[in-house]
Amino acid sequence: MLRKLGMLLVAMAAVFGPSAAFAAEGAPDAAKGWIALGAGLGIGIAVVGAGLGQGRAVAAAMESIGRNPNSADKIQTPMIIGIAFIEALCIYALVITFMLSGKI
């Protein structure tokens, strides 16, 4: 684990470090690279979180319906509303990512 983290840090230093050495008229700023990295990581984490949350919600609902099939109509509607809220959070992260990428 520590070795992977070290390799990640070396790769990040290789990507973001030399930008100051090649500074010229109109050269990209190092902060813009960090904004792009933050935007990419942010949407990635949001998508993984939303996927895990939706999976757990659906699994719990299906288990409940499996135990009591007569309550399927009472479980399905709140489950769909909850999934819509989870998806809305992921869409908010996508909008924030687009706003950050506009600053690049």
C-alpha positions as CSV (number, residue, x, y, z in Angstrom):
1,M,0.0,0.0,0.0
2,L,2.8,2.4,0.9
3,R,4.6,1.6,-2.2
4,K,1.6,2.4,-4.4
5,L,1.1,5.7,-2.6
6,G,4.8,6.5,-3.2
7,M,4.4,5.7,-6.9
8,L,1.3,7.9,-7.0
9,L,3.2,10.8,-5.4
10,V,6.1,10.4,-7.9
11,A,3.7,10.4,-10.8
12,M,1.9,13.5,-9.5
13,A,5.3,15.3,-9.0
14,A,6.2,14.3,-12.6
15,V,3.0,15.7,-14.0
16,F,2.6,18.9,-11.9
17,G,6.2,19.7,-11.0
18,P,7.9,20.6,-14.4
19,S,5.2,23.2,-15.3
20,A,7.2,26.0,-13.6
21,A,10.4,25.0,-15.4
22,F,8.8,25.5,-18.8
23,A,7.1,28.8,-17.9
24,A,6.6,30.9,-21.0
25,E,4.2,33.4,-22.3
26,G,0.7,31.8,-22.0
27,A,2.0,28.7,-20.3
28,P,-0.6,26.8,-18.2
29,D,-0.5,27.6,-14.5
30,A,0.2,24.8,-12.0
31,A,-3.0,25.6,-10.1
32,K,-5.1,24.8,-13.2
33,G,-3.7,21.2,-13.1
34,W,-4.7,20.9,-9.5
35,I,-8.2,22.1,-10.4
36,A,-8.5,19.5,-13.1
37,L,-7.2,16.8,-10.8
38,G,-9.7,17.9,-8.1
39,A,-12.6,17.9,-10.5
40,G,-11.8,14.5,-11.8
41,L,-11.3,13.0,-8.4
42,G,-14.5,14.7,-7.1
43,I,-16.7,13.3,-9.8
44,G,-15.1,9.9,-9.5
45,I,-15.7,9.7,-5.7
46,A,-19.3,11.0,-6.2
47,V,-20.0,8.4,-8.8
48,V,-18.6,5.6,-6.6
49,G,-20.5,6.8,-3.6
50,A,-23.8,7.1,-5.5
51,G,-23.3,3.7,-7.0
52,L,-22.7,2.1,-3.6
53,G,-25.6,3.9,-2.0
54,Q,-28.0,2.9,-4.8
55,G,-26.8,-0.6,-4.6
56,R,-27.4,-0.8,-0.9
57,A,-30.8,0.8,-1.1
58,V,-32.0,-1.6,-3.8
59,A,-30.5,-4.6,-2.0
60,A,-32.3,-3.7,1.2
61,A,-35.6,-3.1,-0.6
62,M,-35.4,-6.4,-2.5
63,E,-34.6,-8.2,0.7
64,S,-37.6,-6.6,2.4
65,I,-39.9,-7.5,-0.5
66,G,-38.5,-11.0,-0.5
67,R,-39.4,-11.3,3.2
68,N,-42.9,-9.8,2.8
69,P,-44.1,-9.8,-0.8
70,N,-47.4,-8.1,0.1
71,S,-45.6,-4.9,1.0
72,A,-43.9,-4.5,-2.4
73,D,-46.0,-1.5,-3.4
74,K,-45.3,0.3,0.0
75,I,-41.5,-0.3,-0.4
76,Q,-41.0,0.4,-4.1
77,T,-42.2,4.0,-4.1
78,P,-39.9,5.3,-1.3
79,M,-37.0,3.3,-2.7
80,I,-37.4,5.0,-6.1
81,I,-37.6,8.4,-4.4
82,G,-34.5,7.7,-2.4
83,I,-32.6,6.5,-5.5
84,A,-33.7,9.8,-7.2
85,F,-32.2,11.8,-4.3
86,I,-29.0,9.8,-4.5
87,E,-28.8,10.4,-8.2
88,A,-29.4,14.1,-7.7
89,L,-26.4,14.4,-5.4
90,C,-24.3,12.8,-8.1
91,I,-25.6,15.2,-10.7
92,Y,-24.7,18.1,-8.3
93,A,-21.2,16.8,-8.2
94,L,-21.2,16.7,-12.0
95,V,-22.3,20.3,-12.2
96,I,-19.6,21.4,-9.8
97,T,-17.1,19.5,-11.9
98,F,-18.2,21.4,-15.0
99,M,-18.0,24.7,-13.1
100,L,-14.4,23.8,-12.0
101,S,-13.4,22.8,-15.5
102,G,-14.6,26.1,-16.8
103,K,-11.9,27.8,-14.7
104,I,-9.2,25.9,-16.5
